[in-house]
Amino acid sequence: MGHTRGNLSRMTAKVTLSFSDDTIADARRYAERDGLSLSAWMDKAAKEKALRELFGAHADVLKRAGLDKLEKQALADEADYEAVSDVMRSRRLPSDRPRLGSGGHGERAAER
């Protein structure tokens, strides 16, 4: 697969890189699978690796500051809230049920 106009406009640096035969064969196969040129696929792979490194470093900073525990607790609290909400939506509380004398079906049945 060759370059497309969109790929060429973003790629401004030409470099010479060396890869093992297996690595370049895999990269070519994945690029073809994804409908990208080899250069575009390698560009995307490098960006994804850079983001993983950045987010990993960010996670390390949060962990050292103790903020990772707060996030875990917040996620656990959110999960608990959703679980309770699901239960509440699926069943009516006793106070929501019609009572005799409250204008519900029970009152009409008592009048008959």
C-alpha positions as CSV (number, residue, x, y, z in Angstrom):
1,M,0.0,0.0,0.0
2,G,1.4,3.4,-0.9
3,H,1.3,6.8,0.7
4,T,-1.9,8.7,0.6
5,R,-2.1,12.5,0.3
6,G,-3.2,12.8,4.0
7,N,-0.3,10.6,5.2
8,L,2.3,12.6,3.2
9,S,1.2,16.0,4.5
10,R,1.8,14.9,8.2
11,M,5.1,13.1,7.5
12,T,7.8,15.7,7.2
13,A,10.9,13.9,8.6
14,K,12.8,11.3,6.6
15,V,14.9,8.9,8.6
16,T,16.7,5.6,8.0
17,L,15.9,2.9,10.5
18,S,17.0,-0.7,10.8
19,F,14.7,-3.5,11.9
20,S,15.0,-7.3,12.2
21,D,13.4,-9.2,9.4
22,D,10.7,-10.5,11.7
23,T,9.8,-7.1,13.0
24,I,9.5,-5.5,9.5
25,A,7.5,-8.5,8.2
26,D,5.1,-8.1,11.1
27,A,4.9,-4.3,10.6
28,R,4.2,-4.7,6.9
29,R,1.5,-7.3,7.6
30,Y,-0.2,-5.1,10.2
31,A,0.0,-2.0,8.0
32,E,-1.7,-3.9,5.2
33,R,-4.3,-5.3,7.5
34,D,-5.1,-1.7,8.7
35,G,-5.1,-0.3,5.2
36,L,-2.1,2.0,5.9
37,S,1.3,2.5,4.3
38,L,4.2,1.1,6.2
39,S,5.3,4.6,7.1
40,A,1.9,5.6,8.4
41,W,1.6,2.4,10.4
42,M,5.1,2.9,12.0
43,D,4.2,6.6,12.7
44,K,1.0,5.4,14.5
45,A,2.8,2.7,16.4
46,A,5.5,5.2,17.6
47,K,2.8,7.6,18.7
48,E,0.9,4.9,20.6
49,K,4.2,3.8,22.3
50,A,5.0,7.4,23.3
51,L,1.5,7.8,24.8
52,R,1.8,4.6,26.8
53,E,5.1,5.9,28.2
54,L,3.6,9.2,29.1
55,F,0.6,7.7,30.8
56,G,2.8,5.2,32.6
57,A,4.9,8.1,33.9
58,H,1.7,9.9,34.9
59,A,0.4,6.9,36.8
60,D,3.8,6.6,38.6
61,V,3.5,10.2,39.8
62,L,0.0,9.6,41.0
63,K,1.1,6.5,42.8
64,R,4.0,8.3,44.5
65,A,1.7,11.1,45.6
66,G,-0.9,8.6,47.0
67,L,-3.6,9.8,44.6
68,D,-4.0,6.4,43.0
69,K,-5.7,5.2,46.2
70,L,-8.2,8.1,46.0
71,E,-9.0,7.2,42.4
72,K,-9.5,3.5,43.3
73,Q,-11.8,4.5,46.2
74,A,-13.8,6.8,43.9
75,L,-14.2,4.1,41.3
76,A,-15.3,1.6,44.1
77,D,-17.8,4.2,45.4
78,E,-19.2,4.7,41.9
79,A,-19.6,1.0,41.5
80,D,-21.4,0.7,44.8
81,Y,-23.7,3.6,43.8
82,E,-24.5,1.9,40.5
83,A,-25.2,-1.4,42.2
84,V,-27.6,0.2,44.7
85,S,-29.3,2.2,41.9
86,D,-29.8,-1.0,39.9
87,V,-31.5,-2.6,42.9
88,M,-33.7,0.4,43.5
89,R,-34.8,0.5,39.9
90,S,-35.7,-3.1,39.9
91,R,-37.9,-3.3,42.9
92,R,-40.4,-1.0,44.6
93,L,-39.9,-0.1,48.2
94,P,-42.7,-1.0,50.7
95,S,-43.5,2.8,51.0
96,D,-44.2,2.9,47.3
97,R,-46.9,0.2,47.4
98,P,-50.6,1.3,47.6
99,R,-52.0,0.9,51.1
100,L,-55.6,0.2,52.2
101,G,-57.3,3.6,52.5
102,S,-54.7,5.4,50.5
103,G,-56.6,5.6,47.3
104,G,-55.0,2.5,45.8
105,H,-56.6,-0.7,44.6
106,G,-56.9,-2.0,48.2
107,E,-59.4,0.7,49.2
108,R,-61.7,-0.1,46.2
109,A,-61.6,-3.8,47.0
110,A,-62.5,-3.0,50.7
111,E,-65.5,-1.0,49.5
112,R,-67.0,-3.8,47.5
